[in-house]
Amino acid sequence: MKDSRLMLVLWALIPLIVAVAFNLSPQAYALDELWMQARQAHRWQQLSQQIKALRGITTFEPWRADLWEQIGNLEMASGGWQDAIEAYQAARGLGGLSSEGQIALGSAFWNLGEREQAAAYWSQLMANEELSAGAYAKIAGLYRKAGDFSNAEKTLRNWLRQAENDPQANYQLGLLLSPNRPQEALAYLQRVKEEPGLVSKASVLESIIVTVSHERDPGYRSLQIGRTLGSLEEWDMAALAFEAAIRASPGYAEAWALLGEAQQHLGQDGLPQLQYALELKPDSTLVQALLALYWRRHGKPQVAMQYLLDIAEKEPKRAVWLVELGNTAAENGDNKTALGYFRKAAEIEPQSPLVWRSLVQFCLSQGLLLREEGLPAARQLLVLTPDDPVALDLMGAVLLNLEDLESSERFLQLAIQRDQAFPEAHLHLGQVYLLMEQLDAARYHLKQAIELSEEGDSMWRMAKRLLERNFPGE
């Protein structure tokens, strides 16, 4: 018993013995312990523990502005806006708050609803400092997200005063002006150069503005600009354009329907606008199609079917409506009817990539007739679009499900060669390599799928689940 007690005492004294051996004071030992806790919490993404450890360190080293800013960043990440403000202000008081930290300080005020204070702070910051492109982009983005387009425009103009040829600044200002001042927007869109992704978007928007500039009907001009903005996923700007179309033509049913569609992408309902559009023009194909889409999104495919059947009856030679009927029937659990619609669509438009792509996706999503229907459809899709990364990925996915791993690997690698930022192909290739037991390659492609997909969507969740299941701790 005495020996066991002695051992317990010795174990308790080990940290003190180590501290003495290395000439460490108890304070230094405590500081090292806090740093170790902070590093471990960072590794395991435990925000609250990391904040607690860093705050503990500041009791020993309160002059560390960099630590206060780091605490502010972590509080922002965890939603502690008031605590973030206090941490950033501590760093600012020490004269060590970076420009990114100053932007984040304004963001914290903004998130607390103190938007006037945030705006005043950012205005002062922009007047006194040359901010980074990222800082201007973040401020403008926050204003735009809040629907404060006037301050967003001022921010972008401040940015352009410092960097008049910056492609991102020119694109964002051109984008902001396009719904209501399209001719003014042209000057900025035409300055967008060097960045391929932005150049193509600016070119698309510039083209539609020029094309509709000769149209006499202002409502039609705004509607076409809005449709283009929607195709670019710029839904807040699209909504502004549709509102402009409605102001010009209050009875414009299609503009009301498209406004309802835009509002859904912005997290709003949109149904009142769609229903009003239907009252204005009950036989409009666009209005009916958008109502069908609305009810599909809200889990009522049987309601959507009624609108689609009406459209298909009016336009029997258009395969797109049969494809939509097939997708809607599948959502309603009627795979037999869905397959019939896809087959009929293929008969009507056998040269349409949309038809064959939809048939392959149906077979994959339902796990049905992959060899009998999915594989021939994937082959036909590749005949029509041999270099399309989506077609290559779908063939790879079909072959993966048919356990032809070597062939699947070949097509998926080709898909990634065509588009290295294609998350679906990375996910499917990661699955292939897991089955082949090539774990390093599987890990790489699963991580790529996570990085390239939007956090929280189905692709991201699946890749994350596979990575955690097969590579614990990563």
RODRENKE-696509 format. One record per residue (C-alpha): residue in one letter; z, x negated, y negated. Coordinates in steps of 0.25 Angstrom, whole numbers, plus 2048, in hexadecimal, padded with zeros to 3 digits. Layout:
BEGIN
   aa    up   east   north
    A     Z      X       Y
...
This chain:
BEGIN
   aa    up   east   north
    M   800    800     800
    K   804    7F5     7F6
    D   7F6    7EE     7F9
    S   7EF    7FA     7F6
    R   7F6    7FC     7E9
    L   7F3    7EE     7E6
    M   7E5    7F0     7E8
    L   7E4    7FC     7DF
    V   7EB    7F4     7D4
    L   7E1    7E9     7D6
    W   7D5    7F2     7D5
    A   7DA    7F8     7C8
    L   7DC    7EB     7C2
    I   7CD    7E6     7C6
    P   7C7    7EB     7B8
    L   7D2    7E3     7B1
    I   7D1    7D7     7B9
    V   7C2    7D7     7B7
    A   7C4    7D9     7A8
    V   7CE    7CD     7A7
    A   7C4    7C4     7B0
    F   7B9    7C6     7A6
    N   7C2    7C6     79A
    L   7BF    7D4     797
    S   7C9    7DD     78E
    P   7CD    7EB     793
    Q   7C4    7F0     787
    A   7B8    7E8     78C
    Y   7BA    7ED     79A
    A   7BB    7FB     795
    L   7AE    7F9     78D
    D   7A7    7F3     799
    E   7AB    7FF     7A1
    L   7A6    809     797
    W   798    801     796
    M   797    802     7A5
    Q   79A    811     7A5
    A   78F    813     79A
    R   785    80B     7A2
    Q   788    813     7AF
    A   788    820     7A7
    H   77A    81C     7A1
    R   775    819     7AF
    W   779    826     7B5
    Q   775    82E     7A8
    Q   783    833     7A6
    L   782    836     797
    S   790    83B     795
    Q   796    82F     79C
    Q   78D    825     795
    I   791    82B     787
    K   7A0    82A     78B
    A   79F    81C     78F
    L   797    818     782
    R   7A1    81F     779
    G   7AC    817     780
    I   7A5    80A     77D
    T   7A4    80E     76E
    T   7B4    80F     76E
    F   7B3    800     771
    E   7A6    7FD     769
    P   7A6    807     75E
    W   79C    7FF     755
    R   791    800     760
    A   786    809     758
    D   77D    808     764
    L   787    80E     76D
    W   78A    81A     764
    E   77B    81C     763
    Q   77A    81C     772
    I   785    826     773
    G   77E    82F     76A
    N   771    82E     772
    L   779    832     77F
    E   780    83D     777
    M   772    842     773
    A   76D    842     781
    S   779    84A     786
    G   778    854     77B
    G   785    850     773
    W   77E    851     765
    Q   78B    850     75D
    D   790    844     765
    A   783    83D     763
    I   784    83F     754
    E   791    839     754
    A   78C    82D     75C
    Y   780    82B     754
    Q   788    82C     747
    A   791    821     74C
    A   785    818     74F
    R   780    81B     742
    G   78D    818     73B
    L   78C    80A     741
    G   77E    808     73C
    G   778    807     74A
    L   771    814     74C
    S   763    812     750
    S   757    81B     74A
    E   756    822     758
    G   765    825     757
    Q   764    82A     749
    I   759    833     74E
    A   762    838     759
    L   76D    83A     74F
    G   764    844     748
    S   760    84A     755
    A   76F    84D     759
    F   771    854     74C
    W   764    85C     74F
    N   769    860     75C
    L   776    865     757
    G   76E    86E     74E
    E   771    866     741
    R   762    865     73E
    E   763    864     72F
    Q   76C    858     731
    A   763    852     73B
    A   757    854     732
    A   75D    84E     726
    Y   762    842     72F
    W   754    840     734
    S   74D    841     726
    Q   757    837     721
    L   754    82E     72D
    M   745    82F     72B
    A   746    82C     71C
    N   74E    81F     71E
    E   749    819     72B
    E   73C    816     732
    L   73E    81E     73F
    S   737    81B     74C
    A   72C    824     751
    G   735    829     75C
    A   740    82D     751
    Y   735    835     749
    A   730    83B     756
    K   73E    840     75A
    I   741    846     74D
    A   734    84D     74B
    G   735    852     75A
    L   743    858     757
    Y   73E    85F     74B
    R   732    864     752
    K   73B    869     75E
    A   744    871     754
    G   737    877     74E
    D   73A    870     741
    F   72B    86C     73F
    S   72D    869     730
    N   737    85D     732
    A   72F    859     73E
    E   723    857     735
    K   72B    850     72B
    T   730    846     736
    L   722    843     73B
    R   71D    841     72D
    N   729    837     72B
    W   724    830     737
    L   716    82F     733
    R   71A    829     726
    Q   71F    81D     72D
    A   714    81D     738
    E   708    825     734
    N   700    821     740
    D   70A    824     74A
    P   703    82D     755
    Q   70F    835     759
    A   713    838     74B
    N   705    83C     747
    Y   704    845     754
    Q   711    84C     752
    L   70E    84F     743
    G   700    854     747
    L   706    85C     752
    L   710    862     748
    L   706    866     73E
    S   6FB    86C     748
    P   701    87A     749
    N   701    87D     73A
    R   6FA    872     733
    P   6EF    86E     73D
    Q   6E6    867     733
    E   6F1    85E     72E
    A   6F5    85B     73C
    L   6E7    855     73F
    A   6E9    849     736
    Y   6F5    845     73E
    L   6EF    848     74C
    Q   6E3    83F     748
    R   6ED    833     746
    V   6F2    834     754
    K   6ED    827     75B
    E   6F0    81D     766
    E   6FA    825     76E
    P   6F1    82C     779
    G   6FA    838     77C
    L   6FB    83C     76D
    V   6ED    839     76A
    S   6E8    843     775
    K   6F2    84E     770
    A   6EF    84B     761
    S   6E0    84C     765
    V   6E1    859     76C
    L   6E9    85F     760
    E   6DF    85A     756
    S   6D4    85F     75D
    I   6D9    86E     75E
    I   6DC    86D     74F
    V   6CE    868     74B
    T   6C8    872     755
    V   6CF    87F     74F
    S   6CE    87A     741
    H   6C1    882     73F
    E   6C7    88F     745
    R   6C9    89A     73A
    D   6D4    8A1     741
    P   6E1    899     73E
    G   6E9    8A0     749
    Y   6DF    89B     754
    R   6DF    88D     74E
    S   6EE    88D     74F
    L   6EE    893     75D
    Q   6E5    888     762
    I   6ED    87D     75C
    G   6F9    883     762
    R   6F3    883     770
    T   6EF    875     76F
    L   6FD    871     76B
    G   702    879     777
    S   6F9    871     780
    L   6FF    865     77A
    E   70D    86A     77E
    E   711    86B     76F
    W   716    879     770
    D   71F    879     763
    M   712    876     75B
    A   70A    880     763
    A   714    88B     760
    L   712    888     751
    A   703    888     753
    F   704    896     75A
    E   70D    89B     74F
    A   703    897     745
    A   6F8    89E     74D
    I   701    8AB     74C
    R   703    8AA     73D
    A   6F4    8A9     73B
    S   6F1    8B4     745
    P   6FE    8BD     749
    G   6F7    8C5     753
    Y   6F2    8B8     75B
    A   6F7    8BC     769
    E   6F3    8AE     76F
    A   6FB    8A7     764
    W   707    8AF     767
    A   706    8AD     776
    L   704    89E     774
    L   710    89E     76B
    G   718    8A4     776
    E   713    899     780
    A   717    88E     776
    Q   725    894     774
    Q   727    893     783
    H   724    884     783
    L   72E    883     777
    G   739    88A     77F
    Q   738    898     779
    D   734    8A5     780
    G   726    8A8     77B
    L   726    8B6     781
    P   726    8BE     775
    Q   71A    8B7     76F
    L   713    8B8     77C
    Q   716    8C7     77D
    Y   711    8C9     76F
    A   704    8C2     772
    L   702    8CC     77E
    E   704    8D7     774
    L   6FA    8D2     76B
    K   6EF    8CF     775
    P   6F3    8D4     783
    D   6E6    8CF     78A
    S   6E7    8C1     785
    T   6E5    8B7     790
    L   6ED    8AC     789
    V   6F9    8B6     786
    Q   6F9    8BB     794
    A   6F8    8AD     79A
    L   704    8A8     791
    L   70C    8B4     795
    A   709    8B1     7A4
    L   70E    8A3     7A2
    Y   71A    8A8     79B
    W   71E    8B0     7A6
    R   71B    8A5     7B0
    R   725    89C     7A9
    H   730    8A7     7A9
    G   72F    8A9     7B8
    K   727    8B6     7B8
    P   71A    8B3     7BF
    Q   718    8C1     7C3
    V   717    8C5     7B4
    A   70E    8B9     7B1
    M   704    8BE     7BC
    Q   701    8CB     7B5
    Y   6FC    8C3     7A9
    L   6F4    8B9     7B1
    L   6EE    8C4     7BA
    D   6E9    8CB     7AD
    I   6E3    8BE     7A8
    A   6DC    8BB     7B5
    E   6D6    8C9     7B6
    K   6D0    8C6     7A8
    E   6CB    8B8     7AB
    P   6C8    8B8     7BA
    K   6C0    8AB     7B9
    R   6CA    8A2     7B3
    A   6D2    89B     7BE
    V   6DE    897     7B5
    W   6E3    8A5     7B6
    L   6E2    8A5     7C5
    V   6EA    898     7C5
    E   6F5    89E     7BC
    L   6F5    8AA     7C5
    G   6F7    8A0     7D1
    N   702    899     7CA
    T   709    8A5     7C6
    A   708    8AB     7D4
    A   70E    89E     7DA
    E   71A    8A0     7D0
    N   71B    8AE     7D5
    G   71C    8A9     7E3
    D   70F    8AE     7E8
    N   708    8A2     7ED
    K   6FD    8A9     7F5
    T   6F9    8B0     7E8
    A   6FA    8A4     7E0
    L   6F1    89C     7EA
    G   6E7    8A7     7E9
    Y   6E6    8A6     7DA
    F   6E4    897     7DB
    R   6D9    898     7E5
    K   6D2    8A2     7DD
    A   6D3    899     7D1
    A   6CD    88E     7D9
    E   6C1    897     7DC
    I   6BF    89B     7CE
    E   6C0    88D     7C8
    P   6BE    883     7D3
    Q   6BC    878     7C8
    S   6C9    87A     7C1
    P   6D4    86F     7C2
    L   6DE    879     7BE
    V   6DC    882     7CA
    W   6DD    877     7D4
    R   6E9    871     7CD
    S   6F0    87E     7CD
    L   6ED    880     7DC
    V   6F3    872     7E0
    Q   6FF    874     7D7
    F   701    882     7DE
    C   701    87C     7EC
    L   70A    871     7E8
    S   714    87A     7E1
    Q   715    884     7EC
    G   713    87A     7F8
    L   708    882     7FD
    L   6FA    87F     804
    L   6FA    870     7FF
    R   6F0    86C     809
    E   6E8    878     809
    E   6E7    87B     7FB
    G   6EF    871     7F2
    L   6E7    864     7F8
    P   6D9    86A     7F6
    A   6DD    86F     7E8
    A   6E2    861     7E4
    R   6D5    85B     7E9
    Q   6CD    864     7E1
    L   6D5    862     7D5
    L   6D3    853     7D7
    V   6C4    855     7D8
    L   6C4    85D     7CB
    T   6CE    853     7C4
    P   6CE    846     7CB
    D   6D5    83E     7C0
    D   6E0    848     7BD
    P   6EE    843     7BF
    V   6F3    852     7C2
    A   6E8    854     7CD
    L   6EB    846     7D3
    D   6FA    849     7D3
    L   6F8    857     7D9
    M   6F0    851     7E4
    G   6FB    847     7E6
    A   706    852     7E7
    V   6FE    85A     7F1
    L   6FC    84D     7FA
    L   70B    84A     7F8
    N   70F    858     7FD
    L   705    856     809
    E   70C    849     80C
    D   700    840     80A
    L   708    836     802
    E   6FD    82B     801
    S   6F3    834     7FB
    S   6FD    83B     7F2
    E   701    82D     7ED
    R   6F3    829     7E9
    F   6F0    836     7E1
    L   6FD    835     7DA
    Q   6FB    827     7D6
    L   6EE    82B     7D0
    A   6F4    836     7C8
    I   6FE    82C     7C2
    Q   6F3    823     7BF
    R   6EC    82E     7B7
    D   6F9    832     7B0
    Q   705    829     7B1
    A   70E    833     7AA
    F   70C    83E     7B5
    P   719    842     7BA
    E   715    84B     7C5
    A   70C    83F     7CB
    H   718    836     7CA
    L   721    840     7D1
    H   718    843     7DC
    L   715    834     7DE
    G   724    831     7DF
    Q   725    83C     7EA
    V   71A    835     7F1
    Y   721    827     7F1
    L   72F    82E     7F5
    L   728    833     802
    M   721    825     803
    E   72F    81E     801
    Q   72A    816     7F6
    L   736    818     7EE
    D   734    80F     7E2
    A   727    815     7DF
    A   72D    823     7E1
    R   738    820     7D8
    Y   72E    81B     7CD
    H   726    827     7CE
    L   731    831     7CE
    K   737    82A     7C1
    Q   729    82B     7BB
    A   729    83A     7BE
    I   736    83C     7B7
    E   733    834     7AB
    L   725    83B     7A9
    S   72A    849     7AB
    E   732    852     7A2
    E   741    851     7A5
    G   745    85E     7AC
    D   738    863     7B1
    S   735    865     7BF
    M   72D    858     7C1
    W   739    850     7BA
    R   743    857     7C3
    M   73B    855     7D0
    A   739    846     7CD
    K   748    844     7C9
    R   74D    84B     7D6
    L   744    842     7DF
    L   748    836     7D7
    E   757    839     7D8
    R   756    83D     7E7
    N   74F    831     7EB
    F   754    826     7E1
    P   763    82A     7DE
    G   768    825     7D1
    E   75B    823     7CA
